[in-house]
Amino acid sequence: MQIPFWERYTLTIQEASQYFRIGENKLRKIVSENKDADFVLWNGTRPQIKRTKFERFVDQLESESRLWYIENAMLIFIFRQKE
Protein backbone atom coordinates (compact mmCIF):
# COMPACT_ATOMS: atom_id res chain seq x y z
CA MET A 1 0.00 0.00 0.00
CA GLN A 2 1.46 3.35 -1.06
CA ILE A 3 0.69 6.28 1.26
CA PRO A 4 1.12 9.80 -0.22
CA PHE A 5 3.88 11.97 1.31
CA TRP A 6 1.43 14.46 2.77
CA GLU A 7 -0.27 11.71 4.81
CA ARG A 8 2.86 10.01 6.16
CA TYR A 9 3.98 10.45 9.75
CA THR A 10 7.68 10.11 8.87
CA LEU A 11 9.68 10.67 5.71
CA THR A 12 13.10 9.46 4.65
CA ILE A 13 15.71 12.10 3.87
CA GLN A 14 15.03 11.58 0.16
CA GLU A 15 11.25 11.89 0.59
CA ALA A 16 11.59 14.93 2.87
CA SER A 17 13.87 16.54 0.30
CA GLN A 18 11.18 16.18 -2.36
CA TYR A 19 8.33 17.18 -0.05
CA PHE A 20 9.99 20.27 1.45
CA ARG A 21 12.03 21.14 -1.67
CA ILE A 22 15.22 21.23 0.40
CA GLY A 23 18.36 19.50 -0.82
CA GLU A 24 19.30 16.16 0.73
CA ASN A 25 22.68 17.50 1.87
CA LYS A 26 20.98 20.48 3.56
CA LEU A 27 18.53 18.14 5.32
CA ARG A 28 21.36 15.89 6.48
CA LYS A 29 23.14 18.97 7.86
CA ILE A 30 19.97 20.10 9.67
CA VAL A 31 19.58 16.61 11.16
CA SER A 32 23.26 16.43 12.20
CA GLU A 33 22.94 19.81 13.94
CA ASN A 34 19.67 18.79 15.63
CA LYS A 35 20.20 15.07 16.41
CA ASP A 36 17.93 15.18 19.48
CA ALA A 37 15.24 17.39 17.94
CA ASP A 38 11.63 16.26 18.20
CA PHE A 39 11.33 16.17 14.39
CA VAL A 40 13.98 13.41 14.07
CA LEU A 41 13.17 9.74 14.62
CA TRP A 42 16.16 7.43 14.43
CA ASN A 43 15.71 4.02 12.80
CA GLY A 44 19.09 2.59 13.78
CA THR A 45 21.52 5.00 12.13
CA ARG A 46 18.97 6.26 9.60
CA PRO A 47 17.10 9.44 10.43
CA GLN A 48 13.41 9.72 9.66
CA ILE A 49 11.83 13.17 9.50
CA LYS A 50 8.56 13.60 11.40
CA ARG A 51 6.68 15.56 8.75
CA THR A 52 4.38 17.78 10.84
CA LYS A 53 7.01 18.50 13.49
CA PHE A 54 9.53 19.46 10.79
CA GLU A 55 6.89 21.71 9.22
CA ARG A 56 6.62 23.52 12.57
CA PHE A 57 10.41 23.72 12.83
CA VAL A 58 10.63 25.32 9.37
CA ASP A 59 7.78 27.72 10.20
CA GLN A 60 9.56 28.74 13.42
CA LEU A 61 12.81 29.40 11.52
CA GLU A 62 10.90 31.49 9.01
CA SER A 63 9.25 33.63 11.70
CA GLU A 64 12.57 34.05 13.56
CA SER A 65 14.18 35.13 10.30
CA ARG A 66 11.44 37.72 9.72
CA LEU A 67 11.80 39.00 13.27
CA TRP A 68 15.59 39.32 12.81
CA TYR A 69 15.05 41.26 9.58
CA ILE A 70 12.54 43.64 11.22
CA GLU A 71 14.78 44.25 14.25
CA ASN A 72 17.79 45.01 12.04
CA ALA A 73 15.76 47.28 9.77
CA MET A 74 14.63 49.21 12.86
CA LEU A 75 18.22 49.53 14.10
CA ILE A 76 19.37 50.83 10.73
CA PHE A 77 16.53 53.35 10.72
CA ILE A 78 17.40 54.55 14.24
CA PHE A 79 21.11 54.75 13.39
CA ARG A 80 20.41 56.83 10.29
CA GLN A 81 18.15 59.19 12.26
CA LYS A 82 21.03 59.94 14.63
CA GLU A 83 23.44 60.90 11.82
HUJO-V346969 format. One line per field, one symbol per residue. psi: psi as a letter, one per 30 degrees, with the letter a starting at -180 (. if undefined). burial: 1 if it has 24 or more other C-alpha atoms within 12 Angstrom, else 0. A space follows every 50 residues. Layout:
psi=???
burial=???
This chain:
psi=kkkleffkelkleeeeeeefhkleeeeeeeeffheglffkkkicgkkkkj eeeeeeeeeeeeeeeeeeeeeeeeeeeeeeef.
burial=00000000011110110011000000100110000000111000001111 100100000000000000000000000000000
